[in-house]
Amino acid sequence: MKKISPDAPELHPLEFQEDEMNTIPLLRRGALALPLTALATPVLAQGQPVTDEAEATRIATDAYIFGYPLITTFMTRRVMTNIERPEGTRAPINQFANVREYPNAAFTGVTAPNADTLYSEGWLDLGPEPIVVSWPDMGDRYYLFPMLDGWTNVIASPGARTTGGRAQAYVLTGPRYTGPVPAGMPRISSPTDLLWVHGRTYCDGTPEDYRTVHALQDQYRLVPLSQWGRGDYRPPAGRVDPSVDMQMAVRDQVNRLNPDDYFKLFAQLMETNPPVAADAAAVAQFARIGLVPGRSFDLSAQPAAVQRGFAAAHRAGLERIMGQERSGGLAIENGWIVTLKAGVYGTDYVQRAFITAIGLGANEPQDAVYPFTQRDEKGEKLDGANRYVMRLPPGEAPPARGFWSLTMYNDKWFFVANPLNRYTLSQRNDFKRNADGSIDLLLQADNPGGDLEANWLPAPRGEFILMLRLYWPAQAPAFSVLNGTWRPPPVRKV
């Protein structure tokens, strides 16, 4: 079991703490969630309709980027809830899918999957009524129940770091709910009907700890507010839609949408998942090319020049999203990219889309930081045709109060199949140490053999990506990824 430091904060669920890094509340209840529909009439009246192709391309590209997280989240929910009963990573709407073991290389449900915690995924629709989420006393085990709205913003982050290990229950309400909530029960207001409870529970992977975590997961609950407190509630069976593509990765499904389908879906989704007041300027621009939240969109009704602009926006939008790799984080000289801009994005729409593309469901940096690299210390692309070493100096394991891990991905951000079914190296491993106490993490395609196998992270034969996870990163002034006083060790080709 992962032990939590005895000085872990114990916050009341209704308390707000100002974060030292960027004054973001640890628990949010929709403070920035004023629906833009309240402002829509005066805002959308501004600006003239666009007829110029270049201007249409610019605005449509911005709209493509703006809508990318919402469309990706919706299509992910559609795939992950297309099932009758909870099984594996999937469960019907408003039910938990409790993952019982770590995912393998066949899993493509989300990009950059995690092989360190057991997920408990709840994809919610808050339109019909509020949902109560609850879990039992977690003791000193590391866990986290971040809640992401349809735009991928983390609106609340209850867990070991913020609310401690005691049993908890919250009422989750959508943007149009005006009814009461039970007295004494904390309320979390979502700005969108679509809400993702992206639960994670630490597990060391042993049979004994699997059983312990499974017993906790069996007590995680999602219950409609009208049924809360009734011991006889049984969630209904889900409905399977045979038209949903269950084979292709969701990211590829999104990227292959033609402009008409993409923007029609975007406008439709904004009806129940409205932009917030801070988005007013962007939404006013989108209205100039016919994109209005909740209003039917028909690309064929647009002038020919505008249609050409929409067609060009697909490629231009994807290029800008993936071009964020450098500007979206802190580029370290030895090849690592560390971003502290995740979880809450404000009006940084390109960063929001970029994180969606490479790591849907990212946490706030105070809960987790995800340095990644595609290059060695000399700036050359990582490739399984070579052998690499990443050395952890004596006494300098990655500083995290929760846990740390190093994950291998192929060039598509998915796990790499290998004979050991090993996708990470972490503090769980019993490493072979060097004479000075340092640890060499071996990154290569071939098994090094002998006792060095304990230090081996299998790579593909082609290009690959490394991601270092630090859950609950330490905030020590002189040794923290949060302030740049600690940096990931370089990846050296041997």
TORGUFI-44426 format. One record per residue (C-alpha): z negated, x negated, y. Coordinates in steps of 0.5 Angstrom, whole numbers, padded with zeros to 4 digits, always signed. Layout:
<recs>
ZXY;...
</recs>
This chain:
<recs>
+0000+0000+0000;+0002-0002+0007;-0005-0003+0011;-0005-0002+0018;-0009-0006+0023;-0016-0003+0024;-0015-0003+0032;-0009+0002+0031;-0009+0007+0036;-0012+0014+0035;-0009+0019+0040;-0010+0026+0040;-0003+0030+0039;-0003+0032+0046;-0004+0026+0049;+0001+0022+0053;+0001+0015+0054;+0005+0011+0058;+0009+0005+0055;+0008-0002+0058;+0015-0003+0057;+0019+0002+0060;+0014+0008+0062;+0017+0013+0056;+0012+0018+0053;+0010+0017+0046;+0010+0024+0045;+0015+0028+0049;+0015+0036+0050;+0022+0037+0053;+0020+0034+0060;+0027+0032+0061;+0030+0038+0057;+0032+0043+0063;+0038+0046+0060;+0044+0045+0065;+0046+0052+0064;+0041+0054+0069;+0045+0049+0074;+0052+0051+0071;+0055+0055+0076;+0054+0051+0083;+0055+0045+0079;+0062+0047+0075;+0065+0050+0082;+0065+0043+0084;+0072+0038+0084;+0079+0040+0083;+0083+0041+0076;+0086+0035+0074;+0093+0034+0073;+0094+0027+0073;+0095+0023+0066;+0091+0017+0068;+0085+0021+0071;+0085+0026+0065;+0085+0020+0060;+0079+0017+0064;+0075+0023+0064;+0077+0025+0057;+0075+0018+0055;+0068+0019+0058;+0067+0026+0055;+0069+0023+0048;+0064+0018+0049;+0059+0023+0051;+0060+0028+0046;+0060+0023+0040;+0053+0023+0038;+0052+0031+0038;+0058+0031+0034;+0056+0026+0029;+0049+0029+0029;+0052+0036+0027;+0057+0034+0022;+0051+0029+0019;+0047+0036+0018;+0053+0040+0016;+0054+0035+0010;+0046+0033+0009;+0044+0041+0008;+0050+0043+0004;+0046+0044-0002;+0042+0050-0005;+0036+0046-0007;+0033+0040-0004;+0036+0034-0008;+0036+0027-0007;+0037+0026+0001;+0040+0033+0002;+0036+0040+0003;+0038+0046+0006;+0037+0047+0013;+0029+0047+0015;+0027+0044+0009;+0025+0037+0007;+0029+0033+0003;+0024+0028+0000;+0027+0021-0002;+0024+0019-0008;+0027+0012-0009;+0030+0007-0005;+0038+0008-0004;+0043+0004-0007;+0050+0002-0005;+0053+0008-0007;+0050+0012-0001;+0054+0013+0005;+0050+0019+0008;+0048+0015+0014;+0050+0008+0017;+0046+0002+0016;+0041+0005+0011;+0034+0003+0010;+0031+0001+0004;+0024-0001+0006;+0021+0006+0007;+0022+0013+0003;+0026+0018+0008;+0023+0025+0009;+0029+0028+0012;+0029+0035+0015;+0035+0038+0019;+0033+0044+0023;+0036+0050+0027;+0031+0052+0032;+0035+0058+0034;+0032+0064+0030;+0025+0062+0031;+0020+0056+0032;+0019+0051+0026;+0012+0048+0024;+0012+0041+0021;+0006+0039+0018;+0003+0033+0013;-0003+0031+0010;-0008+0025+0011;-0004+0019+0011;-0010+0014+0011;-0008+0007+0013;-0001+0008+0010;+0005+0006+0015;+0009+0012+0016;+0013+0015+0022;+0016+0022+0024;+0020+0021+0029;+0024+0028+0032;+0031+0027+0035;+0035+0032+0039;+0042+0034+0038;+0044+0028+0043;+0040+0023+0038;+0034+0022+0043;+0027+0021+0040;+0023+0027+0043;+0017+0026+0040;+0014+0020+0035;+0008+0022+0031;+0006+0017+0026;+0001+0011+0025;+0002+0008+0031;+0001+0014+0036;-0003+0019+0033;-0006+0015+0027;-0007+0017+0020;-0010+0024+0020;-0007+0031+0018;-0003+0034+0023;+0001+0040+0025;+0006+0041+0030;+0010+0048+0033;+0017+0046+0034;+0021+0050+0039;+0028+0051+0041;+0031+0051+0048;+0031+0059+0049;+0024+0060+0046;+0019+0064+0050;+0014+0067+0045;+0007+0065+0044;+0005+0059+0039;-0002+0059+0035;-0008+0057+0039;-0010+0050+0039;-0003+0048+0035;+0001+0042+0039;+0008+0044+0041;+0014+0040+0041;+0020+0043+0045;+0026+0041+0043;+0032+0041+0049;+0037+0043+0043;+0037+0048+0037;+0039+0042+0033;+0033+0038+0031;+0032+0032+0026;+0026+0030+0023;+0027+0023+0021;+0021+0022+0017;+0019+0015+0014;+0014+0013+0009;+0012+0006+0007;+0013+0004+0000;+0012-0002-0004;+0017+0000-0009;+0012-0001-0015;+0012+0005-0020;+0004+0006-0018;+0006+0006-0011;+0012+0011-0012;+0007+0016-0015;+0002+0015-0009;+0008+0017-0004;+0011+0022-0008;+0004+0026-0008;+0004+0025+0000;+0011+0028+0000;+0010+0034-0004;+0005+0036+0002;+0010+0035+0007;+0012+0042+0010;+0017+0046+0014;+0015+0053+0015;+0018+0058+0020;+0013+0060+0025;+0013+0067+0023;+0011+0065+0016;+0006+0060+0018;-0001+0061+0014;+0002+0065+0009;+0001+0061+0002;+0006+0065-0001;+0012+0062+0003;+0018+0060-0001;+0024+0057+0003;+0030+0061+0001;+0036+0057-0003;+0042+0054+0001;+0049+0056+0002;+0054+0051-0001;+0060+0051+0004;+0066+0048-0001;+0070+0046+0005;+0065+0041+0007;+0068+0034+0005;+0062+0031+0001;+0066+0025-0001;+0068+0021+0006;+0063+0018+0010;+0061+0022+0016;+0063+0017+0021;+0070+0017+0018;+0070+0024+0019;+0068+0024+0026;+0073+0018+0028;+0079+0022+0024;+0078+0029+0028;+0084+0030+0032;+0083+0031+0040;+0084+0039+0039;+0079+0039+0034;+0074+0034+0037;+0073+0037+0044;+0073+0044+0041;+0067+0043+0037;+0064+0039+0043;+0065+0045+0047;+0062+0050+0042;+0056+0046+0040;+0054+0045+0047;+0052+0052+0048;+0046+0052+0043;+0045+0044+0045;+0046+0044+0052;+0046+0038+0056;+0040+0037+0061;+0040+0037+0068;+0041+0029+0069;+0048+0030+0066;+0050+0035+0071;+0055+0030+0074;+0058+0028+0068;+0059+0035+0066;+0062+0037+0072;+0067+0032+0071;+0069+0035+0064;+0070+0042+0067;+0076+0039+0071;+0079+0038+0065;+0077+0045+0062;+0071+0042+0058;+0065+0047+0059;+0059+0048+0055;+0059+0054+0051;+0066+0056+0053;+0072+0056+0048;+0077+0050+0049;+0084+0050+0048;+0088+0044+0049;+0095+0047+0048;+0093+0051+0054;+0092+0045+0058;+0098+0041+0062;+0102+0037+0059;+0100+0031+0062;+0092+0033+0061;+0094+0034+0054;+0097+0026+0053;+0090+0024+0057;+0086+0027+0051;+0090+0024+0046;+0089+0017+0049;+0082+0019+0050;+0081+0018+0042;+0083+0011+0041;+0080+0009+0048;+0073+0012+0047;+0072+0009+0040;+0074+0002+0043;+0069+0003+0049;+0063+0005+0044;+0064-0001+0039;+0066-0006+0045;+0058-0004+0047;+0056-0009+0042;+0055-0015+0047;+0053-0011+0053;+0049-0006+0049;+0043-0011+0047;+0041-0018+0049;+0046-0023+0046;+0042-0029+0043;+0045-0036+0043;+0044-0037+0036;+0048-0030+0034;+0043-0025+0034;+0044-0019+0038;+0037-0015+0040;+0037-0009+0043;+0031-0005+0046;+0035+0000+0049;+0035+0005+0043;+0032+0012+0042;+0032+0015+0049;+0038+0013+0053;+0038+0017+0059;+0045+0017+0062;+0047+0011+0059;+0052+0015+0054;+0056+0009+0052;+0049+0006+0049;+0048+0012+0046;+0054+0013+0042;+0054+0006+0040;+0047+0006+0037;+0050+0013+0034;+0056+0009+0031;+0052+0003+0028;+0045+0006+0026;+0044+0014+0027;+0037+0016+0028;+0035+0009+0031;+0027+0009+0034;+0024+0007+0040;+0023+0000+0041;+0016+0001+0040;+0016+0004+0033;+0022-0001+0031;+0027-0006+0033;+0033-0008+0030;+0036-0015+0031;+0043-0015+0028;+0048-0021+0027;+0055-0022+0025;+0056-0029+0026;+0052-0036+0025;+0049-0040+0029;+0056-0043+0031;+0059-0037+0033;+0063-0036+0027;+0064-0029+0023;+0059-0029+0017;+0063-0029+0011;+0061-0029+0003;+0066-0034+0002;+0060-0039+0005;+0053-0040+0004;+0048-0039+0009;+0040-0040+0010;+0036-0037+0015;+0029-0041+0015;+0022-0038+0017;+0018-0043+0020;+0011-0044+0017;+0006-0038+0019;+0012-0035+0023;+0014-0029+0019;+0017-0024+0024;+0012-0021+0028;+0011-0014+0026;+0004-0009+0025;+0008-0005+0020;+0013-0009+0016;+0019-0013+0017;+0025-0014+0013;+0032-0017+0013;+0038-0012+0010;+0045-0014+0008;+0051-0010+0010;+0058-0010+0009;+0063-0010+0015;+0062-0002+0015;+0055-0002+0015;+0053+0000+0008;+0049-0004+0003;+0053-0009-0002;+0053-0008-0009;+0050-0013-0013;+0047-0015-0020;+0040-0014-0018;+0041-0008-0014;+0037-0012-0008;+0039-0010-0001;+0033-0013+0003;+0029-0019+0003;+0022-0017+0006;+0014-0019+0006;+0014-0015-0001;+0018-0021-0004;+0014-0027-0007;+0018-0032-0004;+0019-0040-0006;+0016-0044+0000;+0018-0051+0002;+0013-0056+0002;+0012-0055+0009;+0010-0048+0008;+0017-0045+0011;+0021-0040+0007;+0029-0041+0006;+0032-0034+0006;+0039-0035+0002;+0045-0031+0004;+0051-0032-0001;+0055-0028-0006;+0053-0033-0012;+0046-0032-0015;+0043-0039-0013;+0039-0039-0020;+0032-0041-0022;+0026-0039-0018;+0031-0039-0012;+0033-0033-0014;+0027-0030-0011;+0030-0032-0004;+0037-0029-0005;+0040-0024-0001;+0046-0022-0004;+0053-0022+0000;+0060-0019-0001;+0065-0024-0002;+0068-0022+0005;+0065-0021+0012;+0058-0018+0012;+0053-0016+0017;+0045-0018+0017;+0040-0013+0020;+0033-0015+0021;+0028-0009+0022;+0021-0010+0025;+0017-0004+0025;+0011-0003+0030;+0013-0010+0033;+0007-0014+0035;+0006-0014+0043;+0003-0021+0043;+0004-0024+0050;+0007-0030+0047;+0010-0028+0040;+0014-0021+0041;+0021-0019+0040;+0019-0014+0046;+0019-0019+0051;+0023-0024+0048;+0018-0029+0047;+0020-0029+0039;+0027-0029+0037;+0030-0028+0030;+0032-0035+0027;+0039-0037+0027;+0043-0036+0021;+0046-0043+0019;+0052-0045+0014;+0051-0050+0009;
</recs>
